[in-house]
Amino acid sequence: MNYGEIYANRIRSLCKKRGISINQLAKMSNVRQSSIDNIVNGRTCNPGVVNLHKMASALNMTLAEFLDFKELNDFSFEDNEE
């Protein structure tokens, strides 16, 4: 799994867990839906921290909580270099 897929899966998982759509997350976070769609669909592999922070806040999470999950914690850039 690459870096972008990790974020895409995290966003999808959090939305599913909370019963909201990507569109609802965009409205709640004031992040353009196209920006979130680009992350979720793999067109943006390195999302900006401002957008991640806005999404975390909309989900009633701190940025640290949003970023603290196994797949990201276990990710190694050395193992995933092209």
Buried (B, 14 or more C-beta within 10 A) or exposed (E): EEBBEBBBBBBEEBBEEEEBEBEBBBEBBEBEBEBBBBBBEEEBBEBEEEBBBBBBBBBEBEBEEBBEBEBBEEEEEEEEEE
